[in-house]
Amino acid sequence: MKKITLLAILLISTSAFGQTKPKTTPKVIRDSTGNFISVSAPTAKKADSTTVYKYTNSKGVTWPVYKSAKGRYYCWKVSKNTGKGYRYYLPEK
């Protein structure tokens, strides 16, 4: 009975530690008055770009093709039901 209880406590404690995320320390600098200021590195987001390509479906409707930041091609369509725009990613071949 002691072995089973000890094993259960060991499993519960290891699973609790396995789910915690290690904390990262932020970069900190000191200004001229001696105060500490947290500094984050500037991150540049890649914007989607337009291309010279056009996408034409089987009904003959044409849309301009865009290239995403990750390099995938898509066209911007509008839903008939809701009227909201969405990205239609083109299949890669």
Secondary structure, DSSP 4 states (H G I P E B T S, - for coil): -HHHHHHHHHHHHHHHHHTPPPPPPPEEEE-TTS-EEEE----PPPPPEEEEEEEE-TT--EEEEEE-TTS-EEEEEE-TTT--EEEEEPPP-
